[in-house]
Amino acid sequence: MQSIDLLGYVAGLLVVISLLPQAIKAAKTKSTKDISLLRYIIYTFGVTLWTIYALIIKNAPITLMNSVGLILALYILSLKIRYK
């Protein structure tokens, strides 16, 4: 692995970790009133595009980290829709 890839994995991991507290809190409390629906729709769309881009350019760190981020974003978005 090249050091530039390691940088990509660390950056992506930090972004993914930043989503965990919101996902855990929403799942535990079943409350999403303080979560912006529009923000998560836009974020999910953006992460989807990043994942597609990464697949096209064959960049493993961006593909992996954005795929995990997309799963978490979709989870939070689904909780927001379920617990309006």
KARAFEN-V808891 format. One record per residue. N is the residue number from 1. PSI is psi in radians with two decimals (none if undefined). OMEGA is omega in whole degrees, -180 to 180 (999 if undefined). BURIAL is I if it has 9 or more other ideal C-beta (glycine too) atoms within 8 Angstrom, else O. Layout:
BEGIN
n->N psi->PSI omega->OMEGA burial->BURIAL
n->N psi->PSI omega->OMEGA burial->BURIAL
END
This chain:
BEGIN
n->1 psi->2.37 omega->178 burial->O
n->2 psi->2.68 omega->-178 burial->O
n->3 psi->-0.51 omega->178 burial->O
n->4 psi->-0.60 omega->176 burial->O
n->5 psi->-0.67 omega->178 burial->I
n->6 psi->-0.73 omega->176 burial->I
n->7 psi->-0.75 omega->179 burial->O
n->8 psi->-0.73 omega->179 burial->I
n->9 psi->-0.73 omega->180 burial->I
n->10 psi->-0.80 omega->179 burial->O
n->11 psi->-0.80 omega->180 burial->I
n->12 psi->-0.69 omega->178 burial->I
n->13 psi->-0.72 omega->178 burial->I
n->14 psi->-0.71 omega->179 burial->O
n->15 psi->-0.77 omega->179 burial->I
n->16 psi->-0.78 omega->179 burial->I
n->17 psi->-0.58 omega->-179 burial->O
n->18 psi->-0.38 omega->179 burial->O
n->19 psi->-0.40 omega->-174 burial->I
n->20 psi->-0.81 omega->-179 burial->I
n->21 psi->-0.69 omega->179 burial->O
n->22 psi->-0.75 omega->-179 burial->I
n->23 psi->-0.76 omega->-179 burial->I
n->24 psi->-0.80 omega->-179 burial->O
n->25 psi->-0.79 omega->-179 burial->O
n->26 psi->-0.67 omega->180 burial->I
n->27 psi->-0.71 omega->-179 burial->O
n->28 psi->-0.82 omega->-173 burial->O
n->29 psi->-0.28 omega->-175 burial->O
n->30 psi->0.52 omega->178 burial->O
n->31 psi->2.21 omega->179 burial->O
n->32 psi->0.36 omega->-176 burial->I
n->33 psi->-0.47 omega->-179 burial->O
n->34 psi->0.08 omega->179 burial->O
n->35 psi->2.29 omega->179 burial->I
n->36 psi->2.07 omega->178 burial->O
n->37 psi->-0.79 omega->-179 burial->I
n->38 psi->-0.71 omega->180 burial->O
n->39 psi->-0.76 omega->-178 burial->O
n->40 psi->-0.50 omega->174 burial->I
n->41 psi->-0.83 omega->180 burial->I
n->42 psi->-0.79 omega->-179 burial->O
n->43 psi->-0.80 omega->-180 burial->I
n->44 psi->-0.74 omega->178 burial->I
n->45 psi->-0.77 omega->179 burial->O
n->46 psi->-0.78 omega->180 burial->O
n->47 psi->-0.60 omega->175 burial->I
n->48 psi->-0.81 omega->179 burial->I
n->49 psi->-0.70 omega->177 burial->O
n->50 psi->-0.71 omega->-180 burial->I
n->51 psi->-0.77 omega->177 burial->I
n->52 psi->-0.80 omega->178 burial->O
n->53 psi->-0.82 omega->-179 burial->I
n->54 psi->-0.68 omega->177 burial->I
n->55 psi->-0.72 omega->-180 burial->O
n->56 psi->-0.75 omega->-178 burial->O
n->57 psi->0.00 omega->178 burial->O
n->58 psi->0.92 omega->179 burial->O
n->59 psi->1.88 omega->-175 burial->O
n->60 psi->-0.83 omega->-179 burial->O
n->61 psi->-0.77 omega->-179 burial->I
n->62 psi->-0.71 omega->179 burial->I
n->63 psi->-0.89 omega->-177 burial->I
n->64 psi->-0.89 omega->-175 burial->I
n->65 psi->-0.68 omega->178 burial->I
n->66 psi->-0.52 omega->175 burial->I
n->67 psi->-0.78 omega->177 burial->I
n->68 psi->-0.76 omega->178 burial->I
n->69 psi->-0.67 omega->179 burial->I
n->70 psi->-0.73 omega->178 burial->I
n->71 psi->-0.79 omega->179 burial->O
n->72 psi->-0.73 omega->180 burial->I
n->73 psi->-0.73 omega->177 burial->I
n->74 psi->-0.64 omega->178 burial->I
n->75 psi->-0.84 omega->179 burial->I
n->76 psi->-0.74 omega->178 burial->I
n->77 psi->-0.72 omega->179 burial->I
n->78 psi->-0.65 omega->176 burial->O
n->79 psi->-0.71 omega->180 burial->I
n->80 psi->-0.75 omega->180 burial->I
n->81 psi->-0.70 omega->-178 burial->O
n->82 psi->-0.72 omega->-174 burial->O
n->83 psi->0.48 omega->180 burial->I
n->84 psi->none omega->999 burial->O
END
